[in-house]
């Protein structure tokens, strides 16, 4: 069953249940009122009987006439009996003995009695008079009251089914209206395939659960897109990057073995083999790093990572390697709330990302001093890695973030062109951004920012 049908059914059932309780509460209240009112009429009949048969000698003829006129209008199936102290019928014969001695004695003992028996209501009173003490019992059937209750019950049943149907139709309309944005999101989701993971669903402008669902789905898509891209990059480039140096090594060795060579020529060949072997080693290391990042990327366990502490750990690593003052850290701002220094990330991956940035800065500036500016407030955490190296040509700034791409002025330096690509993917994984500012010959500034999500 679809959600909109289920919601409509639940809403209709709950609404109908509440309506049923309310209607039957009204019905039973009305039922109790009618029964109590009829008991009152029966008591009035008992009082009238007392006036007619016991007090007639003590009132004026006009009053007696009024009493009799009132008494002449009988209730449906009305039975009136008066019993003396011997429980014998007085004034009105009781051939069939309408009430037994037990009931008569109960009235005499309690003074007043009312009960319901076989669709008839009964009222009994104990009346003391100068002629003696009498028990007066009156019973009748409230036909008019039952008729009203029957009409009311039929009205309630019809009203219940009509309102129940209206509730279902209204709830279905409301469910369709409320779930229509979900249908739009589902339609957009169905368009997303493995070949177009860059497509995103519309998150809307609201802050409701649907917008949160769309945002989380888009984050999942971004994660999958990056993971797929990492895997595709690894597969696409591994064979090419490994084949090139191996082919060069094989060619040089085969050429060297094809004829006798001088010592100088052999040294030259060995030098070329060494260079290609080192290139092969760097390529394999880069591919292994890419494979490790890919594995961690698809199953990264997120924990709070204190970014300033991580930066000081990296500072210690590079200080031990290149000496004091080789890597400077400037703390520009720190928030009063230390929890704002944390981001949800994987510490090992973040270490790789930042270490790649700083390692590149040292490499392309010939180990000159590298500076990192750290800024954090209630909105974001920003790290700027600044070097005074060879810089990046304008036309290559957007290209260096691609895997295995190297600018022409960087090809004399050891490396594979994987570092920045891996770094960007890791930063994106943890909802960060990476920006490059550089000019050829004037150094490079790479900025990473992580926003705090409320």
Number of C-alpha atoms within 10 A of each C-alpha: 6 7 11 19 15 13 18 22 17 14 19 22 15 14 17 20 14 11 17 18 12 11 19 15 12 14 16 12 12 16 18 12 13 18 17 13 14 20 22 14 16 24 23 15 24 25 15 17 22 21 18 17 13 19 15 16 11 9 12 9 11 9 12 17 14 10 16 15 10 12 15 8 8 11 18 13 11 16 15 19 23 27 21 17 14 9 16 17 20 16 12 11 11 15 7 6 11 13 14 9 13 10 14 24 15 16 22 20 11 11 13 17 18 17 11 13 9 6 11 15 20 22 25 27 24 24 20 12 11 7 9 10 15 26 28 27 28 25 27 21 20 21 14 12 17 15 11 15 17 12 11 17 15 12 12 18 14 12 15 17 13 11 16 21 14 14 20 21 15 15 21 20 14 15 18 18 12 12 15 13 15 16 12 13 19 12 12 14 16 9 12 15 10 9 9 11 18 14 16 19 18 15 17 13 7 9 9 9 9 16 18 14 14 19 17 13 16 19 16 13 19 19 20 18 18 22 21 17 15 23 15 12 16 17 13 11 14 16 10 10 17 16 13 13 20 16 12 15 21 12 13 17 16 11 13 15 11 9 8 10 13 9 9 9 12 15 12 13 18 16 12 16 20 13 14 18 16 15 20 20 15 15 21 16 14 20 21 14 16 22 16 12 23 22 14 16 21 15 11 17 11 12 12 13 18 17 22 18 12 16 19 12 13 18 20 14 14 21 15 11 10 14 11 13 13 17 23 17 17 12 13 10 13 16 14 11 9 12 12 18 22 18 23 15 21 20 19 13 21 19 17 17 21 20 19 18 21 21 14 18 27 22 18 22 18 14 17 17 18 21 20 21 16 19 19 24 17 15 12 16 24 20 23 21 23 23 28 21 24 20 23 25 15 12 9 14 16 12 14 19 21 16 19 19 17 19 16 10 14 16 12 9 11 12 20 20 20 21 24 21 20 24 23 20 24 26 20 17 23 20 19 19 17 19 13 17 14 21 16 13 14 13 18 22 20 18 18 18 18 21 17 17 8 4
